[in-house]
């Protein structure tokens, strides 16, 4: 059904919306996949969705696109990098010319006076803007980063509350009912089940146990805890060979630290770094996976409750998994294990014991979240509020 506005009970034209992000895409990147899933879900809810994003062409020009239309070509070099964060006039004109009534923004910690002015102009035109904050709070995520990133956070702190005054709602995956004095819309990360392959292999090899962690690795993923757990496990007598597959890129210092731990303890034949992987190659890794490793250190960024995408992706594939935060959608599920919210090593033997005792088919795990955690269900919560009086 097409989403429409009404005028005194009379249907008018279908509602057009703009999905605005401040970066480009990578095929293997989980964030990119999530954004495409959200767009598809909004379209399934009946909206005419225009996708607006930043990209760099083959000649190095920074370009803002709306679908296949170039809104701005900012050129090259450092001036172009500044312009793409400050020049919004052409985007504003595009929104008005195309009669867009709803703008959905994925926040990139980029509050500044120019963005505030842009949002204020939209607000004055009666255009509802909803901003998704993927992770909140996020200030602690900047600990240990370079000066450039810390300056970005400082600027964000200076202007984010003024920016928020121009918003209709803030979307959060946390339990906060308001952020920066703006009412929130609380949703869960969702899944496009049609694009996530269900694991087909459900039989167990009692002599081998495969763990898989997929992430753009940062300190809050806590993979050092699982690696340290592997080190401790192999110091003791054991009956099961445990293998850990780490998939994805991430912060170089984090990856280097993990690789050094593996080298120092001679676990190169037990712990594998696959790098960024997607498509059939990723499906093959999941086919041999017995348990997924999700976030193990959200406490490092002072987050206790969150509904991460990775938990849902493991469940959609039909794989048990371990995490340490509070996730109300999964805390009661029989196929998950909870790690303590601290920096202690993960007890690998306890994971092996859990795996050997319990038998869950992939279909059983997926069925426990389908369709309640589909992206269509989650995005519908947002659009229902946007179109309410």
C-alpha positions as CSV (number, residue, x, y, z in Angstrom):
1,X,0.0,0.0,0.0
2,X,1.3,3.5,-0.9
3,X,1.7,5.8,2.0
4,X,-0.2,9.1,1.4
5,X,-1.0,12.3,3.2
6,X,-4.6,13.3,3.6
7,X,-6.2,16.7,3.4
8,X,-9.5,16.8,5.4
9,X,-10.0,13.1,4.8
10,X,-9.2,13.3,1.0
11,X,-6.2,11.4,-0.2
12,X,-3.4,13.4,-1.9
13,X,-0.2,12.4,-3.5
14,X,2.1,9.6,-2.2
15,X,4.5,10.8,0.5
16,X,8.0,11.3,-0.6
17,X,10.9,11.0,1.8
18,X,14.7,11.5,1.7
19,X,17.0,9.0,3.4
20,X,20.1,11.1,4.1
21,X,23.5,9.8,5.1
22,X,26.9,11.5,5.3
23,X,29.2,8.9,3.8
24,X,29.5,6.2,1.0
25,X,29.2,2.5,1.0
26,X,31.3,-0.7,0.9
27,X,29.8,-4.0,-0.2
28,X,31.3,-6.0,2.7
29,X,30.4,-3.4,5.4
30,X,27.7,-4.3,7.8
31,X,26.6,-0.6,8.2
32,X,26.2,-0.3,4.4
33,X,24.1,-3.4,4.3
34,X,21.9,-2.2,7.2
35,X,21.2,1.1,5.4
36,X,20.1,-0.7,2.3
37,X,17.9,-3.0,4.3
38,X,16.3,0.1,6.0
39,X,15.6,1.7,2.6
40,X,14.0,-1.5,1.3
41,X,11.9,-1.7,4.5
42,X,10.7,1.9,4.1
43,X,9.7,1.2,0.5
44,X,7.8,-1.9,1.7
45,X,5.9,0.3,4.1
46,X,4.7,2.2,1.1
47,X,7.0,5.2,0.9
48,X,8.6,6.9,-2.1
49,X,12.2,6.9,-0.9
50,X,15.0,9.0,-2.3
51,X,18.5,7.9,-1.2
52,X,21.0,10.7,-0.6
53,X,24.7,10.0,0.1
54,X,28.3,11.1,-0.4
55,X,30.7,9.4,-2.7
56,X,34.0,10.0,-4.5
57,X,34.2,9.5,-8.3
58,X,37.1,8.0,-10.3
59,X,38.8,11.4,-10.5
60,X,38.6,12.0,-6.8
61,X,35.8,14.5,-6.8
62,X,33.5,14.5,-3.7
63,X,29.9,14.2,-4.8
64,X,26.5,14.3,-3.1
65,X,24.0,12.1,-4.9
66,X,20.2,11.7,-4.6
67,X,19.6,8.4,-6.3
68,X,21.2,9.0,-9.8
69,X,21.1,12.8,-9.6
70,X,24.2,14.8,-8.7
71,X,23.2,17.4,-6.2
72,X,26.6,18.8,-5.6
73,X,30.1,18.2,-7.0
74,X,32.4,19.7,-4.3
75,X,35.6,19.1,-6.3
76,X,38.8,17.7,-4.8
77,X,41.1,18.2,-1.9
78,X,40.6,19.6,1.6
79,X,38.3,22.4,0.5
80,X,35.9,19.8,-0.9
81,X,36.0,17.9,2.3
82,X,35.0,21.0,4.2
83,X,32.2,21.9,1.6
84,X,30.5,18.5,1.9
85,X,30.1,19.1,5.6
86,X,28.9,22.7,5.3
87,X,27.2,23.3,1.9
88,X,23.5,22.3,2.0
89,X,21.8,24.8,-0.2
90,X,21.5,22.6,-3.2
91,X,20.2,19.7,-1.1
92,X,17.6,22.0,0.5
93,X,16.5,23.1,-2.9
94,X,16.2,19.5,-4.1
95,X,14.0,18.6,-1.1
96,X,11.6,21.5,-1.8
97,X,11.6,21.0,-5.6
98,X,10.7,17.3,-5.1
99,X,8.0,17.9,-2.5
100,X,9.7,15.8,0.1
101,X,7.9,15.9,3.4
102,X,10.0,13.6,5.6
103,X,13.8,13.4,6.0
104,X,15.3,10.4,7.7
105,X,18.9,11.1,8.7
106,X,21.6,8.7,9.9
107,X,23.7,10.8,12.3
108,X,27.4,10.9,11.8
109,X,28.4,13.0,14.8
110,X,28.7,16.0,12.5
111,X,26.7,18.7,14.2
112,X,27.8,22.2,13.2
113,X,26.2,25.6,12.5
114,X,25.7,24.8,8.8
115,X,23.8,21.5,9.5
116,X,21.7,23.3,12.1
117,X,20.8,26.1,9.6
118,X,19.8,23.4,7.1
119,X,17.6,21.6,9.6
120,X,16.1,24.8,10.8
121,X,15.1,25.7,7.2
122,X,13.4,22.3,6.8
123,X,11.6,22.8,10.1
124,X,10.3,26.2,9.0
125,X,8.9,24.6,5.9
126,X,7.0,22.0,8.0
127,X,9.2,19.1,6.9
128,X,9.6,16.5,9.6
129,X,13.1,15.4,10.2
130,X,13.9,12.2,12.2
131,X,17.5,11.5,13.1
132,X,18.8,8.0,13.9
133,X,21.7,7.8,16.4
134,X,23.1,4.3,15.7
135,X,24.8,4.1,19.1
136,X,24.0,6.2,22.2
137,X,25.8,7.3,24.3
138,X,28.9,7.4,22.1
139,X,31.3,9.9,23.7
140,X,33.4,7.1,25.2
141,X,33.9,5.5,21.8
142,X,36.4,8.3,21.1
143,X,38.8,7.4,24.0
144,X,42.2,6.5,22.6
145,X,41.5,7.9,19.1
146,X,43.6,10.5,17.3
147,X,43.4,14.3,17.8
148,X,41.4,14.7,14.6
149,X,38.6,12.4,15.9
150,X,38.6,14.1,19.3
151,X,38.2,17.5,17.7
152,X,35.2,16.1,15.8
153,X,33.7,15.0,19.0
154,X,34.4,18.4,20.6
155,X,32.6,20.2,17.8
156,X,29.7,17.7,18.1
157,X,29.4,18.4,21.8
158,X,29.2,22.2,21.1
159,X,26.4,22.0,18.6
160,X,24.4,18.8,19.0
161,X,21.8,20.1,21.5
162,X,21.1,23.2,19.3
163,X,20.8,20.8,16.3
164,X,18.4,18.6,18.2
165,X,16.0,21.5,18.6
166,X,15.2,21.3,14.9
167,X,14.3,17.6,14.9
168,X,10.9,16.0,15.1
169,X,12.2,12.8,16.8
170,X,15.4,10.9,17.4
171,X,15.5,7.2,16.7
172,X,17.5,5.1,19.1
173,X,18.2,1.4,19.7
174,X,18.6,2.1,23.4
175,X,16.0,2.4,26.1
176,X,16.3,6.3,26.4
177,X,12.9,8.0,26.1
178,X,14.5,11.3,25.2
179,X,18.0,12.4,23.9
180,X,19.1,16.0,24.1
181,X,15.5,16.9,25.2
182,X,14.0,15.4,22.1
183,X,11.5,12.6,22.4
184,X,12.8,9.3,21.0
185,X,11.4,6.5,18.9
186,X,12.7,3.2,20.4
187,X,13.2,0.4,17.9
188,X,15.4,-2.6,17.5
189,X,17.9,-3.3,14.8
190,X,16.1,-5.4,12.3
191,X,16.8,-8.0,9.7
192,X,16.0,-8.5,6.0
193,X,15.4,-12.2,6.3
194,X,15.3,-12.5,2.5
195,X,18.9,-11.5,2.3
196,X,20.4,-13.5,5.2
197,X,21.1,-17.1,4.3
198,X,20.0,-19.6,6.9
199,X,22.7,-22.1,7.9
200,X,21.9,-25.5,6.5
201,X,24.4,-27.6,8.4
202,X,23.1,-28.5,11.9
203,X,25.1,-31.7,12.7
204,X,27.9,-31.5,15.3
205,X,31.5,-32.7,15.0
206,X,32.2,-33.4,18.7
207,X,35.9,-33.0,18.2
208,X,35.8,-29.5,16.7
209,X,34.1,-26.3,17.8
210,X,34.2,-23.2,15.6
211,X,33.6,-19.7,16.9
212,X,33.0,-16.8,14.5
213,X,33.1,-13.0,15.2
214,X,32.1,-10.6,12.4
215,X,32.7,-6.9,13.0
216,X,34.5,-3.7,12.0
217,X,36.6,-4.2,15.0
218,X,36.8,-1.6,17.8
219,X,37.6,-1.8,21.4
220,X,34.0,-2.2,22.5
221,X,33.7,-5.5,20.5
222,X,36.0,-7.0,23.2
223,X,37.6,-9.6,20.9
224,X,40.7,-9.5,23.1
225,X,38.5,-11.3,25.7
226,X,37.8,-14.2,23.4
227,X,41.4,-14.4,22.3
228,X,42.6,-14.4,25.9
229,X,40.1,-17.1,26.6
230,X,41.5,-19.2,23.8
231,X,45.0,-18.7,25.2
232,X,43.8,-19.9,28.6
233,X,41.9,-22.8,27.1
234,X,44.9,-24.2,25.3
235,X,47.0,-24.1,28.4
236,X,44.8,-26.7,30.0
237,X,44.0,-30.3,29.0
238,X,41.1,-30.4,26.5
239,X,39.1,-32.8,24.5
240,X,37.8,-30.4,21.8
241,X,39.7,-28.4,19.3
242,X,38.4,-24.9,19.3
243,X,38.9,-22.5,16.4
244,X,38.2,-18.8,16.3
245,X,37.4,-17.0,13.0
246,X,37.6,-13.2,13.1
247,X,36.0,-11.6,10.0
248,X,36.2,-8.0,9.1
249,X,38.5,-5.0,9.2
250,X,38.6,-2.3,11.9
251,X,41.0,-0.1,13.9
252,X,44.6,-1.0,12.9
253,X,45.8,-0.9,16.5
254,X,43.1,-3.3,17.6
255,X,43.8,-5.7,14.8
256,X,47.6,-5.5,15.4
257,X,47.1,-6.2,19.1
258,X,45.0,-9.3,18.4
259,X,47.4,-10.6,15.9
260,X,50.3,-10.1,18.3
261,X,48.5,-12.0,21.0
262,X,47.9,-14.9,18.6
263,X,51.6,-14.9,17.5
264,X,53.0,-14.7,21.0
265,X,51.0,-17.7,22.1
266,X,51.5,-19.7,18.9
267,X,47.8,-20.0,18.0
268,X,48.1,-19.3,14.3
269,X,46.5,-22.7,13.5
270,X,43.5,-22.0,15.9
271,X,42.7,-18.3,15.3
272,X,42.2,-17.0,11.8
273,X,41.9,-13.4,10.5
274,X,39.8,-13.5,7.4
275,X,39.6,-9.8,6.7
276,X,36.5,-8.2,5.1
277,X,34.4,-11.0,3.6
278,X,30.9,-11.0,2.2
279,X,28.6,-13.0,-0.1
280,X,29.3,-16.7,-0.7
281,X,32.6,-16.6,1.1
282,X,31.0,-15.4,4.3
283,X,28.2,-17.9,3.9
284,X,30.9,-20.7,3.8
285,X,32.4,-19.5,7.1
286,X,29.0,-19.4,8.8
287,X,28.3,-23.0,7.5
288,X,31.0,-24.3,9.8
289,X,30.3,-21.9,12.6
290,X,28.9,-23.5,15.8
291,X,28.6,-20.2,17.8
292,X,28.8,-16.5,17.0
293,X,30.7,-13.9,19.0
294,X,29.0,-10.6,19.3
295,X,30.0,-7.6,21.4
296,X,31.8,-8.5,24.5
297,X,32.8,-5.0,25.9
298,X,30.1,-2.5,25.4
299,X,30.8,-1.5,29.0
300,X,34.1,0.1,27.7
301,X,31.9,2.8,26.0
302,X,29.6,3.0,29.1
303,X,26.7,1.2,27.4
304,X,24.7,-1.5,29.2
305,X,21.6,-1.7,27.1
306,X,21.7,-1.9,23.3
307,X,20.0,-3.9,20.5
308,X,22.9,-4.5,18.1
309,X,22.6,-5.6,14.5
310,X,25.1,-8.4,15.0
311,X,23.0,-10.3,17.5
312,X,20.1,-10.3,15.0
313,X,22.2,-11.4,12.1
314,X,23.5,-14.4,14.0
315,X,20.0,-15.4,15.0
316,X,18.7,-14.9,11.4
317,X,21.4,-17.3,10.3
318,X,20.3,-19.8,12.9
319,X,23.5,-19.7,15.0
320,X,23.7,-19.5,18.8
321,X,25.9,-16.6,20.0
322,X,27.5,-14.9,23.0
323,X,27.4,-11.2,24.1
324,X,27.8,-9.2,27.2
325,X,25.3,-6.3,27.1
326,X,21.6,-6.3,27.9
327,X,19.5,-7.0,24.9
328,X,15.8,-7.4,25.8
329,X,15.1,-9.2,22.5
330,X,17.5,-12.0,23.3
331,X,18.3,-12.1,27.0
332,X,15.5,-14.8,27.5
333,X,16.4,-16.9,24.5
334,X,17.7,-20.4,25.3
335,X,20.3,-20.4,22.5
336,X,22.4,-17.4,23.8
337,X,25.2,-17.2,26.3
338,X,25.9,-14.1,28.3
339,X,29.4,-13.0,29.1
340,X,30.1,-10.9,32.2
341,X,30.2,-7.1,31.5
342,X,33.9,-6.8,32.4
343,X,37.3,-7.4,30.9
344,X,37.8,-10.9,32.1
345,X,38.7,-13.7,29.6
346,X,35.8,-15.6,28.2
347,X,35.6,-19.1,29.6
348,X,35.9,-21.2,26.4
349,X,35.2,-24.5,28.1
350,X,31.8,-23.2,29.2
351,X,31.0,-22.4,25.6
352,X,32.1,-25.9,24.5
353,X,29.9,-27.4,27.3
354,X,26.9,-25.3,26.3
355,X,27.3,-26.4,22.6
356,X,27.7,-30.0,23.5
357,X,24.6,-30.1,25.8
358,X,22.2,-28.1,23.7
359,X,20.8,-28.9,20.3
360,X,19.2,-26.0,18.3
361,X,18.3,-26.3,14.7
362,X,19.0,-23.2,12.6
363,X,15.3,-22.9,11.7
364,X,14.3,-22.9,15.4
365,X,16.6,-20.0,16.1
366,X,15.5,-18.0,13.1
367,X,11.8,-18.7,13.8
368,X,12.2,-17.2,17.3
369,X,12.7,-13.7,15.9
370,X,10.8,-13.8,12.6
371,X,8.9,-11.6,11.7
372,X,8.9,-9.5,14.9
373,X,12.5,-8.3,14.2
374,X,12.1,-7.6,10.5
375,X,13.3,-4.2,9.3
376,X,9.8,-3.6,7.9
377,X,8.3,-4.1,11.3
378,X,10.8,-1.8,12.9
379,X,10.7,1.0,10.3
380,X,6.9,0.9,10.4
381,X,7.1,2.1,14.0
382,X,8.9,5.2,12.8
383,X,6.7,6.1,9.9
384,X,3.5,5.6,11.9
385,X,4.7,8.3,14.3
386,X,5.9,10.6,11.6
387,X,2.5,10.6,9.9
388,X,0.6,11.1,13.2
389,X,-0.9,14.5,13.9
